[in-house]
């Protein structure tokens, strides 16, 4: 099992207006096949894919949540347009990764993002599904 988290706080002057923002994320993961888990890195399968020998590679289950929020200053000073820009977004997601051999991975993730508007016009909720093949030579 492994996890990582981050938090970012920014302050900047945009056209003379102070704009602050905060963002955080938390991402836990667990290797279902018993290998060592390390955040944001390849898993080295203890039993690489082998149809004759019964090896299935390594399987990793990942979850996560995060949020971004900009201060009201972004909307009163002209840095963002209140009618169209979102003030905050919250995302939840999960993924399943398969590492059949050293340096090869099939990675999949699903995300669900909810937006909060500064005004009354929030963007619709977005869902994403990403599947990719990754190979390190």
TIZAMI-491806 format. One record per residue (C-alpha): x, y, z; residue in three letters. Coordinates in pm, whole numbers. Example, Ala and Ser with C-alpha at 12.3 -4.5 7.8 and 13.67 -1.06 7.14 Angstrom:
# residues 2
+--------+--------+--------+--------+
!     c1 !     c2 !     c3 ! residu !
+--------+--------+--------+--------+
!   1230 !   -450 !    780 !    ALA !
!   1367 !   -106 !    714 !    SER !
+--------+--------+--------+--------+
END
This chain:
# residues 137
+--------+--------+--------+--------+
!     c1 !     c2 !     c3 ! residu !
+--------+--------+--------+--------+
!      0 !      0 !      0 !    UNK !
!    120 !    352 !    -80 !    UNK !
!    -20 !    704 !    -81 !    UNK !
!     76 !   1058 !   -155 !    UNK !
!    -86 !   1394 !    -97 !    UNK !
!    -13 !   1750 !   -193 !    UNK !
!   -142 !   2099 !   -118 !    UNK !
!    -65 !   2420 !   -302 !    UNK !
!   -148 !   2775 !   -192 !    UNK !
!    -75 !   3066 !   -425 !    UNK !
!    -99 !   3443 !   -399 !    UNK !
!    -48 !   3666 !   -698 !    UNK !
!   -137 !   4011 !   -818 !    UNK !
!   -343 !   4010 !  -1138 !    UNK !
!   -408 !   4357 !  -1282 !    UNK !
!   -359 !   4503 !   -933 !    UNK !
!   -598 !   4260 !   -761 !    UNK !
!   -477 !   3998 !   -514 !    UNK !
!   -586 !   3651 !   -626 !    UNK !
!   -528 !   3350 !   -403 !    UNK !
!   -598 !   2988 !   -479 !    UNK !
!   -572 !   2657 !   -299 !    UNK !
!   -555 !   2306 !   -435 !    UNK !
!   -504 !   1966 !   -278 !    UNK !
!   -511 !   1601 !   -374 !    UNK !
!   -484 !   1265 !   -199 !    UNK !
!   -406 !    945 !   -390 !    UNK !
!   -389 !    606 !   -214 !    UNK !
!   -303 !    283 !   -394 !    UNK !
!   -274 !    -85 !   -316 !    UNK !
!   -101 !   -360 !   -511 !    UNK !
!   -343 !   -654 !   -520 !    UNK !
!    -76 !   -910 !   -610 !    UNK !
!    160 !   -839 !   -316 !    UNK !
!    446 !   -644 !   -478 !    UNK !
!    591 !   -330 !   -318 !    UNK !
!    386 !    -18 !   -392 !    UNK !
!    558 !    311 !   -459 !    UNK !
!    364 !    627 !   -550 !    UNK !
!    385 !    738 !   -913 !    UNK !
!    615 !    460 !  -1029 !    UNK !
!    609 !    131 !  -1215 !    UNK !
!    541 !   -186 !  -1019 !    UNK !
!    789 !   -467 !  -1085 !    UNK !
!    583 !   -787 !  -1113 !    UNK !
!    702 !  -1070 !   -893 !    UNK !
!    534 !  -1317 !  -1131 !    UNK !
!    537 !  -1174 !  -1487 !    UNK !
!    263 !  -1278 !  -1727 !    UNK !
!    321 !  -1642 !  -1817 !    UNK !
!     25 !  -1841 !  -1950 !    UNK !
!    196 !  -2176 !  -1895 !    UNK !
!    333 !  -2092 !  -1550 !    UNK !
!     29 !  -1907 !  -1416 !    UNK !
!    192 !  -1565 !  -1371 !    UNK !
!    -50 !  -1273 !  -1410 !    UNK !
!    186 !   -978 !  -1359 !    UNK !
!    109 !   -711 !  -1100 !    UNK !
!   -230 !   -546 !  -1040 !    UNK !
!   -264 !   -202 !   -884 !    UNK !
!   -583 !    -39 !   -757 !    UNK !
!   -572 !    343 !   -724 !    UNK !
!   -817 !    596 !   -579 !    UNK !
!   -807 !    968 !   -531 !    UNK !
!   -976 !   1296 !   -456 !    UNK !
!   -881 !   1659 !   -503 !    UNK !
!  -1012 !   2013 !   -503 !    UNK !
!   -916 !   2353 !   -648 !    UNK !
!  -1064 !   2686 !   -540 !    UNK !
!   -984 !   3040 !   -650 !    UNK !
!  -1058 !   3339 !   -428 !    UNK !
!  -1332 !   3594 !   -497 !    UNK !
!  -1054 !   3835 !   -599 !    UNK !
!  -1017 !   3650 !   -929 !    UNK !
!  -1371 !   3752 !  -1022 !    UNK !
!  -1390 !   4111 !   -895 !    UNK !
!  -1058 !   4223 !  -1043 !    UNK !
!  -1118 !   4105 !  -1397 !    UNK !
!   -880 !   3807 !  -1394 !    UNK !
!  -1174 !   3573 !  -1453 !    UNK !
!  -1514 !   3629 !  -1612 !    UNK !
!  -1788 !   3548 !  -1354 !    UNK !
!  -2037 !   3439 !  -1622 !    UNK !
!  -1813 !   3161 !  -1758 !    UNK !
!  -1520 !   3085 !  -1526 !    UNK !
!  -1551 !   2832 !  -1251 !    UNK !
!  -1441 !   2923 !   -900 !    UNK !
!  -1385 !   2569 !   -777 !    UNK !
!  -1370 !   2210 !   -892 !    UNK !
!  -1377 !   1885 !   -697 !    UNK !
!  -1264 !   1557 !   -850 !    UNK !
!  -1301 !   1196 !   -739 !    UNK !
!  -1158 !    906 !   -925 !    UNK !
!  -1007 !    565 !   -937 !    UNK !
!   -803 !    343 !  -1157 !    UNK !
!   -683 !     -5 !  -1225 !    UNK !
!   -334 !    -71 !  -1362 !    UNK !
!   -188 !   -394 !  -1493 !    UNK !
!    187 !   -453 !  -1517 !    UNK !
!    227 !   -780 !  -1714 !    UNK !
!    609 !   -750 !  -1743 !    UNK !
!    886 !   -520 !  -1622 !    UNK !
!    853 !   -186 !  -1804 !    UNK !
!    509 !   -255 !  -1956 !    UNK !
!    179 !   -125 !  -1819 !    UNK !
!   -184 !    -94 !  -1916 !    UNK !
!   -321 !    199 !  -1716 !    UNK !
!   -686 !    294 !  -1677 !    UNK !
!   -852 !    570 !  -1477 !    UNK !
!  -1196 !    718 !  -1430 !    UNK !
!  -1258 !   1069 !  -1296 !    UNK !
!  -1573 !   1252 !  -1188 !    UNK !
!  -1540 !   1633 !  -1166 !    UNK !
!  -1797 !   1869 !  -1014 !    UNK !
!  -1768 !   2245 !  -1075 !    UNK !
!  -1869 !   2538 !   -856 !    UNK !
!  -1938 !   2869 !  -1029 !    UNK !
!  -1873 !   3214 !   -888 !    UNK !
!  -2205 !   3316 !  -1038 !    UNK !
!  -2510 !   3109 !  -1121 !    UNK !
!  -2381 !   2928 !  -1431 !    UNK !
!  -2191 !   2620 !  -1318 !    UNK !
!  -2048 !   2393 !  -1584 !    UNK !
!  -2204 !   2049 !  -1606 !    UNK !
!  -2032 !   1767 !  -1423 !    UNK !
!  -1764 !   1595 !  -1630 !    UNK !
!  -1662 !   1231 !  -1638 !    UNK !
!  -1342 !   1106 !  -1798 !    UNK !
!  -1218 !    760 !  -1883 !    UNK !
!   -855 !    728 !  -1984 !    UNK !
!   -687 !    405 !  -2092 !    UNK !
!   -327 !    399 !  -2207 !    UNK !
!    -48 !    159 !  -2283 !    UNK !
!    291 !    251 !  -2141 !    UNK !
!    628 !     97 !  -2220 !    UNK !
!    969 !    191 !  -2084 !    UNK !
!   1263 !     84 !  -2298 !    UNK !
+--------+--------+--------+--------+
END
